[in-house]
Amino acid sequence: MKERQSLPAPEESAPDAAREDDRSASERTCVATRTARPTEELIRFVRAPDGSVVADLKRALPGRGVWVTASAEAVRLAVKRKAFARGFREPVRVDPELPEQVDELIERQALAMLGFANKAGRVTCGFAKVEAALAKEPVVALIEAADAGADGVRKLGQALTRLGMASRVRPVRLFRSGQLDLALGRSNVVHAALLAGPVSAAFLARCDALARYRDVSEGSDPADAARSTDAGSGDEPAGTDRA
């Protein structure tokens, strides 16, 4: 009687190949805290050809990904616990300044989107123009330099209260005046009004990500508040608030 041949065992590499589009999963485990989270709350890292660990904020880089909760504290913990080597299962080079590098990348993304919002006509600069915009434009956020003078911040806060808009207009104070200058292509930007529109919503979403990463509060209104309809300039130096 002819012996029955057994089927060959499936190749062990197949599951690995299928598994390694880790970007398709809706939930991943943070290698630092070992807690499962939605991928929207995590940052993906990849191993570069030279062995260094780099953040893949757009989730577009090829290869095996390792996921960390999207906060500076979690990234520091991952560095401290050598969690990246365990996650990649091979030697890696981790820069001790990785948490700060990630912060800079997220910040740069937010400022780039602010530049796009400005080109789309959704940003009004200058104390007097911002004050006027609050009264007649669909303002969704008040962008004020982190080093702005207290007097100007107070006056615009009073204007928001007077107009009954304090709960609807989100304050954004994540950036210094010099950074706003570069993003908006102007000099001495201290106060800016952000008008409703899709690109404004995208900017605020990046502000959300940056605030979460830094564990700071920048206002409670969601970025979706900016998604309604679509539609200048001159500003004073930081520390001054002339109209």
C-alpha positions in Angstrom: 0.0 0.0 0.0 1.3 3.4 -1.0 2.4 5.6 1.9 0.4 8.8 2.3 2.7 11.8 2.0 2.4 14.5 4.6 1.9 18.1 3.4 4.8 20.4 3.9 4.7 22.6 6.9 3.8 26.2 6.1 6.8 28.6 5.8 7.4 30.4 9.0 8.3 33.6 7.2 4.8 34.0 5.7 3.1 35.3 8.9 6.0 37.7 9.4 5.7 39.1 5.9 1.9 39.5 6.3 2.2 41.0 9.8 4.7 43.6 8.9 2.3 46.1 7.6 1.8 47.2 11.1 0.2 50.4 9.9 -3.0 48.7 8.9 -3.9 47.9 12.5 -6.4 50.1 14.3 -4.7 49.5 17.7 -1.1 48.8 18.7 0.8 48.3 22.0 3.1 51.0 23.3 6.5 49.5 23.8 7.2 51.8 26.7 4.1 51.3 28.8 2.9 48.0 27.3 -0.7 49.3 27.1 -2.8 48.9 23.9 -4.0 52.1 22.4 -5.7 53.3 19.1 -3.0 54.1 16.6 -4.2 57.8 16.6 -2.8 58.1 20.1 0.6 56.6 19.2 3.7 57.6 17.3 5.3 55.1 14.9 9.1 54.7 14.8 11.1 52.8 12.3 14.7 51.6 12.2 16.7 53.5 9.5 19.3 51.6 7.3 22.1 52.9 9.6 20.4 51.4 12.7 19.1 54.7 14.1 15.6 55.0 15.4 13.5 57.7 13.6 9.9 58.9 14.1 7.5 58.2 11.2 4.8 60.8 11.9 3.1 60.3 8.6 3.3 56.5 8.9 4.6 56.3 5.4 8.1 54.7 5.9 8.6 51.1 5.0 9.6 48.3 7.3 8.7 47.1 10.8 7.3 49.8 13.0 7.5 50.2 16.8 4.8 52.2 18.4 5.0 54.6 21.5 2.3 56.6 23.2 2.3 60.1 21.7 3.8 61.9 24.6 7.3 63.1 25.5 7.1 61.2 28.7 6.4 57.9 27.0 9.2 58.5 24.4 11.6 59.2 27.3 10.5 56.1 29.0 11.0 54.0 25.8 14.6 55.4 25.6 15.3 54.8 29.2 14.0 51.2 29.2 15.7 50.3 25.9 12.3 49.4 24.6 13.2 50.1 20.9 15.7 47.3 20.7 13.2 44.9 22.2 10.5 46.2 19.8 12.7 45.9 16.7 14.3 42.6 17.9 17.7 43.8 16.7 20.3 46.3 17.7 19.4 50.0 17.2 21.0 53.4 17.8 18.8 55.7 19.9 19.7 59.3 20.3 19.3 60.4 23.9 17.7 63.6 22.4 15.0 61.6 20.6 12.1 63.1 22.7 13.2 66.6 21.8 13.6 65.7 18.2 10.1 64.3 18.0 8.8 67.5 19.6 10.6 69.6 17.0 9.1 67.4 14.2 5.5 67.8 15.4 6.0 71.5 16.0 7.4 71.9 12.5 4.4 70.1 11.0 2.0 72.5 12.9 3.9 75.6 11.8 3.9 74.4 8.2 0.2 73.9 8.3 -0.2 77.4 9.7 1.7 78.7 6.7 -0.8 76.9 4.4 -3.7 78.4 6.3 -2.1 81.9 5.8 -1.7 81.3 2.0 -5.4 80.2 1.9 -6.4 83.6 3.5 -7.5 82.1 6.8 -5.1 84.1 9.0 -5.4 87.7 10.1 -2.5 89.3 11.8 -2.1 92.5 14.0 -3.8 93.5 17.2 -6.3 95.9 15.6 -7.1 93.6 12.7 -7.6 90.7 15.1 -9.9 92.7 17.3 -11.9 93.7 14.2 -12.0 90.1 12.9 -13.4 88.9 16.2 -16.5 91.1 15.7 -17.2 90.1 12.1 -15.3 87.1 10.9 -15.7 83.3 11.6 -12.7 83.2 14.0 -12.1 79.7 15.4 -8.8 80.3 17.2 -6.8 83.2 18.6 -3.1 82.6 18.0 -0.9 84.5 20.5 2.9 84.3 20.8 4.1 82.5 23.9 6.2 85.6 24.6 3.4 88.1 23.9 2.9 91.0 26.3 0.4 90.4 29.0 -1.5 93.6 28.3 -2.4 92.6 24.7 -3.4 89.1 25.8 -5.7 90.6 28.5 -7.3 93.1 26.1 -8.1 90.5 23.5 -9.4 88.2 26.2 -11.7 91.0 27.3 -12.9 91.4 23.7 -13.8 87.7 23.5 -15.8 87.9 26.7 -17.6 91.1 25.6 -18.6 89.5 22.3 -19.7 86.2 24.0 -17.0 84.2 22.1 -14.8 83.1 25.0 -16.0 79.6 24.9 -16.0 79.3 21.1 -12.6 80.7 20.1 -9.7 78.5 21.0 -6.5 80.0 22.4 -3.2 78.8 20.8 0.0 79.8 22.6 2.4 77.1 21.6 4.7 79.2 19.5 7.1 82.1 20.0 6.8 85.3 18.0 9.9 84.4 16.0 8.4 81.1 14.9 5.1 82.8 13.9 7.2 85.3 11.9 8.8 82.5 9.9 5.5 80.5 9.4 3.6 83.6 8.3 6.3 85.4 6.4 5.9 88.6 8.4 7.8 90.5 11.1 6.9 90.8 14.8 3.8 88.6 14.8 2.2 88.5 18.2 -1.5 88.1 17.7 -3.3 86.3 14.8 -6.9 85.3 14.2 -7.5 81.9 12.6 -10.7 81.8 10.4 -12.8 78.7 9.8 -11.8 76.3 7.0 -10.5 72.8 6.3 -6.8 73.9 6.4 -7.5 75.7 9.7 -8.9 72.4 11.1 -5.8 70.6 9.9 -3.6 73.2 11.7 -5.6 72.9 14.9 -5.3 69.1 14.7 -1.5 69.4 14.7 -1.7 71.8 17.6 -3.7 69.1 19.4 -1.0 66.6 18.7 1.7 69.0 19.9 -0.1 70.0 23.1 -0.7 66.3 23.9 2.9 65.5 23.3 4.0 68.3 25.6 1.2 67.5 28.1 0.0 71.1 28.1 -3.5 72.6 27.7 -4.1 74.9 24.8 -7.9 75.2 25.0 -10.6 72.5 25.0 -12.3 73.1 21.7 -11.8 70.3 19.2 -10.1 70.9 15.9 -13.4 70.0 14.2 -14.8 73.4 15.2 -12.8 74.9 12.4 -14.3 72.9 9.6 -17.0 75.3 8.7 -16.9 77.7 5.7 -14.1 79.6 3.9 -12.3 84.0 3.4 -4.1 90.5 6.8 -1.7 92.2 8.5 0.9 94.2 10.3 1.9 93.4 13.8 3.8 94.7 16.7 6.9 93.3 18.4 6.5 90.8 21.2 5.9 92.6 24.5 4.0 95.5 22.8 0.3 95.7 22.1 -0.3 98.8 20.0 -3.5 98.7 17.9 
